[in-house]
Amino acid sequence: MNNQIEKNKTFLAIIPARGGSKRLPRKNILDLCGKPLITWSIEAGIKSRYIDKVVVSSDDEEILNISKLCGAQTIKRPDELSSDTATTFDAIKHTIDNFKKYDYIVLLQPTSPLRDEKHIDEAIELLLAKNADAVVGVCEMEHSPLWSNTLPQDINMSRFLRDETLNKRSQDLEPCYRINGAIYICKTDKLLDEKSFFLKDNIFAYKMDRKSSIDIDEEIDFTIAEVLID
């Protein structure tokens, strides 16, 4: 890695964390192995070699207070950006508008506690090595999408699988990857222009293992994360 490149590029990590959660109430501050869930992402961002500042955006005072205690800077999100219809981009832009300009934005979802500073640094190094405008974290899918399909009303499976899949073992199928939600990095100007981390071009995948890709959405995910961390 070129040290001059490191010094000339600045990275702002943003952790969006609403207070409300329908599937798992108050999940962002639930105790996960001795510390609030959001703390895992804050600590990963602070420990990164490349991230210059970690900011938590939230509508919730308790989340903001916990985040400050963990060493993050915070920004109170207005009510109109905290509804179910508000997008992650809305919250990201609000944060960008209230801080000085950084070359890149790193989105760290608080629901990915096993993504650590090593993953963040590797993703940033990939971005710099590729001279990319964006990098997104992915992991290999547990099951190939070629073995899945929608079902008609009568649950008829006669056309469920394509002919080329019928006589193949699952291990013979090409590996497929899914977005894991753990790391998104994008050049700030490009992000604001396209209003998405998924740029039309010059975007690359950072591969992560499935364990580090655990995403907490429901109670069972929380239980799995506890087991994996222990």
Buried (B, 14 or more C-beta within 10 A) or exposed (E): EEEEEBEEBBBBBBBBBBBEBEEBEBBBBBEBEEBBBBBBBBBBBBBBEBBBBBBBBBBBEEBBEBBEEBEBEBBEBEEEBBEEEBEBBBBBBBBBEEEEEBEBBBBBBBBBBBBBBEBBBBBBBBBBEEEBBBBBBBBBEEEBEBEEEEEEEEEEEEEBBEEEBEEEEEEEBEEEEEBBBBBBBBBBEBBBEBEBBEBEEEBBBBBBEBEBBBBBBEEEBBEBBEEBBE
